[in-house]
Amino acid sequence: MKNLPVEHCVAAASASTGVPALRRSTLTLALRGAALCIALGFGAAPMTALADTRVVVRVAPPAMQVEEVPAARRGYLWAPGYWRWQNRQHVWSKGHWERERRGQRFEGARWEQRGERYQFAPARWQRDGNRGARRERVTQ
């Protein structure tokens, strides 16, 4: 095979497709960008669905395990352990430290009984409704 100058290769490619090489490369980049956007868009849908997944089982969680709560840490609160559902059984998750969030309160993970079933409510941070609330003056 002969070594040809780059200009010759570009000219040959343009002649074979009828589209100038520079325009073709711009078009290729645009198509690749569009394909990436589509792929990311479809990839985001399952993540949203995953966030809304609910765990409902017929097996009651075991009694809470007794954990030794470590000494308090400034700026943190202790999130107690809980039973999570994994591989068709309850599995204990140990407690851990959570950094405090101003204006929010922490609600630990828990199981809520709904008839004969149990629904898992994951831990979450909730806005503290008491902060910044106006106090009503009582006048007599």
C-alpha positions in Angstrom: 0.0 0.0 0.0 1.3 3.5 -0.9 1.7 6.2 1.6 -0.4 9.1 0.3 -0.4 12.7 1.5 -3.3 13.7 3.8 -4.7 16.1 1.2 -5.0 13.2 -1.3 -7.0 11.1 1.3 -9.4 14.0 2.1 -9.9 14.7 -1.6 -10.6 11.0 -2.3 -13.1 10.7 0.6 -14.9 13.8 -0.6 -15.1 12.5 -4.2 -16.4 9.1 -3.2 -19.3 10.4 -1.1 -20.0 13.7 -2.8 -20.0 15.5 0.5 -17.0 17.8 1.4 -14.9 16.3 4.1 -15.2 19.2 6.5 -19.0 19.2 6.2 -19.1 15.4 6.7 -17.0 15.6 9.9 -19.3 18.3 11.3 -22.3 16.2 10.5 -20.7 13.2 12.2 -20.1 15.2 15.3 -23.6 16.5 15.4 -25.0 13.0 15.0 -22.8 11.6 17.7 -23.9 14.5 20.0 -27.6 13.8 19.3 -27.0 10.1 20.0 -25.4 10.9 23.3 -28.2 13.2 24.3 -30.8 10.5 23.5 -28.8 7.9 25.4 -28.5 10.1 28.5 -32.2 10.9 28.3 -33.2 7.3 28.2 -30.7 6.5 31.0 -32.3 9.1 33.2 -35.8 7.5 33.0 -34.8 4.3 34.9 -33.1 6.3 37.6 -36.3 8.3 38.3 -38.3 5.1 38.4 -35.7 3.6 40.8 -36.2 6.5 43.2 -40.0 5.9 43.3 -39.6 2.1 44.1 -41.6 1.0 47.1 -40.9 -2.1 49.1 -44.0 -3.9 50.4 -43.7 -7.4 51.9 -45.8 -9.8 53.8 -43.1 -10.7 56.3 -43.0 -8.5 59.5 -39.6 -7.1 60.3 -37.8 -8.7 63.3 -37.6 -6.7 66.6 -35.1 -3.8 66.5 -31.6 -4.7 67.5 -30.0 -3.0 70.4 -27.1 -0.8 69.3 -24.6 1.0 71.4 -24.9 4.6 70.5 -21.5 6.3 70.3 -20.7 9.5 72.1 -22.3 12.6 70.6 -20.4 14.4 67.8 -20.8 18.1 67.3 -22.7 18.9 64.1 -23.9 15.3 63.7 -26.8 13.2 64.8 -27.1 9.4 65.2 -29.3 7.6 62.6 -30.3 4.4 64.3 -30.0 1.0 62.5 -33.0 -0.5 60.8 -34.1 -3.7 59.0 -33.9 -3.4 55.2 -35.3 -5.9 52.6 -32.7 -7.6 50.5 -32.8 -10.9 48.7 -36.2 -11.8 50.0 -35.3 -11.4 53.6 -34.8 -8.7 56.3 -31.2 -7.7 56.7 -29.9 -5.4 59.5 -28.3 -2.1 58.6 -26.2 -0.6 61.3 -26.7 2.9 62.6 -24.5 5.7 61.3 -23.8 9.4 61.7 -25.6 12.0 59.6 -24.4 15.6 59.3 -27.1 17.9 60.7 -29.0 20.1 58.2 -30.1 23.5 59.3 -33.9 23.9 59.2 -34.5 20.2 58.7 -35.2 17.3 61.0 -34.2 13.7 60.4 -36.8 10.9 60.2 -35.3 7.4 60.5 -36.1 4.5 58.3 -39.1 2.4 59.5 -41.7 -0.2 58.5 -45.3 0.7 58.4 -48.0 -2.0 58.7 -50.7 -1.7 56.0 -53.3 -4.4 56.6 -51.4 -7.7 56.3 -48.4 -6.1 54.6 -45.5 -4.0 55.6 -44.2 -1.0 53.6 -40.7 0.3 54.1 -40.3 4.1 54.5 -36.6 5.0 54.0 -34.9 7.6 56.1 -35.2 11.2 55.0 -34.7 14.8 55.9 -37.9 16.8 56.4 -38.3 20.5 56.6 -38.7 21.6 60.2 -42.0 23.4 60.2 -41.3 25.0 63.6 -38.3 27.1 62.4 -39.1 30.6 61.3 -42.7 30.2 62.2 -44.4 33.3 63.4 -45.5 33.3 67.0 -48.9 34.7 67.6 -49.2 37.3 70.3 -51.8 36.6 72.9 -53.6 39.8 74.0 -56.0 40.1 76.8 
